[in-house]
Amino acid sequence: MNYQELNFAISVCKQNLKLTDYKAIKFAEGLISDEEYQPIKEQREGWRRQINEYEALLPDAKIEWETAIYEEDGETDI
């Protein structure tokens, strides 16, 4: 994935977490059972894991992206 794709994927994962926050709150308040919350918990853990993986790739992707931009502009120094 390139830099923009990584940032987009991170944004999607974070949005998914926000969209399920209310379910986490319901669980914390005892309004839904462990069984009801388990699949949601697993999804949220997966999104967090993806965010961490993608964020680890960002520095190298950013360098590649910046290098490509400078090469397109004909500049030699980054």
Residue frames as qw, qx, qy, qz and C-alpha x, y, z in Angstrom:
[[0.000, 0.888, 0.459, 0.000, 0.00, 0.00, 0.00],
 [0.381, 0.450, -0.050, 0.806, 1.17, 3.49, -0.68],
 [0.141, -0.032, -0.458, 0.877, 1.11, 6.39, 1.78],
 [0.431, -0.089, -0.076, -0.895, -2.34, 7.65, 0.81],
 [0.711, -0.149, -0.610, -0.318, -3.84, 4.16, 0.86],
 [0.477, -0.115, -0.715, 0.498, -2.39, 3.49, 4.31],
 [0.074, 0.016, 0.321, -0.944, -3.80, 6.74, 5.67],
 [0.585, -0.106, -0.310, -0.742, -7.19, 5.97, 4.16],
 [0.686, -0.141, -0.713, -0.030, -7.20, 2.43, 5.60],
 [0.285, -0.084, -0.621, 0.725, -6.28, 3.81, 9.03],
 [0.297, -0.035, 0.080, -0.951, -9.11, 6.35, 8.79],
 [0.676, -0.138, -0.523, -0.501, -11.60, 3.61, 7.87],
 [0.584, -0.150, -0.743, 0.291, -10.52, 1.48, 10.83],
 [0.098, -0.067, -0.460, 0.880, -10.80, 4.44, 13.19],
 [0.471, -0.083, -0.165, -0.863, -14.23, 5.28, 11.82],
 [0.688, -0.164, -0.674, -0.214, -15.33, 1.68, 12.35],
 [0.393, -0.137, -0.686, 0.597, -14.18, 1.91, 15.96],
 [0.160, 0.016, 0.206, -0.965, -16.15, 5.12, 16.43],
 [0.588, -0.102, -0.412, -0.689, -19.24, 3.53, 14.92],
 [0.732, -0.227, -0.641, -0.025, -19.09, 0.69, 17.44],
 [0.122, 0.279, -0.544, 0.782, -18.16, 2.76, 20.50],
 [0.582, -0.284, 0.092, -0.756, -21.78, 2.80, 21.62],
 [0.900, -0.094, -0.395, -0.161, -21.79, -1.00, 21.75],
 [0.553, 0.174, -0.587, 0.565, -18.64, -1.00, 23.88],
 [0.187, -0.287, 0.349, -0.872, -20.32, 1.48, 26.22],
 [0.790, -0.212, -0.168, -0.550, -23.45, -0.65, 26.37],
 [0.828, 0.011, -0.536, 0.164, -21.31, -3.64, 27.30],
 [0.302, 0.240, -0.526, 0.758, -19.42, -1.66, 29.94],
 [0.396, -0.229, 0.242, -0.856, -22.73, -0.58, 31.44],
 [0.265, 0.021, 0.932, -0.245, -24.02, -4.15, 31.47],
 [0.579, 0.394, 0.140, -0.699, -26.71, -3.55, 28.86],
 [0.813, 0.366, -0.368, -0.263, -25.52, -6.30, 26.52],
 [0.914, -0.338, 0.223, 0.007, -24.17, -9.73, 27.41],
 [0.384, -0.549, 0.643, 0.371, -20.70, -11.16, 26.91],
 [0.571, 0.238, 0.746, 0.246, -22.09, -13.34, 24.13],
 [0.369, 0.868, 0.333, -0.006, -23.62, -10.37, 22.32],
 [0.049, -0.946, 0.245, 0.205, -20.49, -8.31, 22.66],
 [0.723, -0.300, 0.525, 0.335, -17.90, -10.97, 21.75],
 [0.650, 0.465, 0.425, 0.425, -18.12, -10.59, 17.93],
 [0.102, 0.974, 0.058, 0.196, -17.98, -6.81, 18.26],
 [0.529, -0.760, 0.338, 0.170, -14.99, -7.07, 20.57],
 [0.756, -0.031, 0.504, 0.417, -13.18, -9.26, 18.05],
 [0.457, 0.755, 0.296, 0.365, -13.92, -6.80, 15.23],
 [0.149, -0.981, 0.093, -0.083, -12.64, -3.90, 17.32],
 [0.672, -0.527, 0.431, 0.290, -9.48, -5.81, 18.23],
 [0.710, 0.304, 0.464, 0.435, -8.93, -6.54, 14.53],
 [0.254, 0.908, 0.156, 0.295, -9.32, -2.88, 13.59],
 [0.377, -0.886, 0.262, 0.065, -6.87, -1.83, 16.30],
 [0.760, -0.216, 0.490, 0.369, -4.40, -4.48, 15.12],
 [0.585, 0.590, 0.369, 0.416, -4.74, -3.21, 11.54],
 [0.015, -0.991, 0.015, -0.129, -4.22, 0.38, 12.66],
 [0.564, -0.693, 0.396, 0.210, -1.02, -0.61, 14.46],
 [0.747, 0.086, 0.510, 0.417, 0.24, -2.58, 11.44],
 [0.424, 0.773, 0.297, 0.365, -0.53, 0.23, 9.02],
 [0.192, -0.975, 0.110, -0.026, 0.97, 2.90, 11.27],
 [0.693, -0.457, 0.434, 0.351, 4.19, 0.89, 11.43],
 [0.644, 0.323, 0.491, 0.489, 4.36, 1.04, 7.62],
 [0.152, 0.956, 0.248, -0.039, 3.66, 4.77, 7.40],
 [0.292, -0.797, 0.295, 0.439, 7.22, 6.14, 7.86],
 [0.445, -0.144, 0.702, 0.536, 8.66, 4.16, 4.93],
 [0.340, 0.636, 0.653, 0.231, 5.59, 4.81, 2.79],
 [0.007, -0.958, -0.135, 0.254, 5.87, 8.52, 3.51],
 [0.344, -0.583, 0.488, 0.550, 9.50, 8.56, 2.42],
 [0.415, 0.194, 0.765, 0.453, 8.60, 6.77, -0.83],
 [0.196, 0.828, 0.524, 0.033, 5.71, 9.17, -1.42],
 [0.129, -0.912, 0.078, 0.380, 7.85, 12.27, -0.76],
 [0.421, -0.340, 0.626, 0.562, 10.62, 10.92, -2.95],
 [0.386, 0.458, 0.722, 0.347, 8.18, 10.36, -5.81],
 [0.086, 0.939, 0.310, -0.117, 6.83, 13.90, -5.46],
 [0.250, -0.790, 0.308, 0.468, 10.31, 15.42, -5.49],
 [0.453, -0.069, 0.725, 0.515, 11.29, 13.32, -8.49],
 [0.320, 0.697, 0.614, 0.184, 8.19, 14.49, -10.36],
 [0.025, -0.980, -0.087, 0.179, 9.13, 18.09, -9.57],
 [0.685, 0.596, -0.181, 0.377, 12.69, 17.49, -10.74],
 [0.286, -0.838, 0.367, -0.284, 14.18, 18.29, -7.34],
 [0.689, 0.279, -0.637, 0.205, 17.18, 16.34, -6.07],
 [0.127, 0.182, -0.693, 0.686, 17.15, 17.24, -2.36],
 [0.466, -0.549, -0.660, -0.213, 14.46, 16.08, -0.01]]
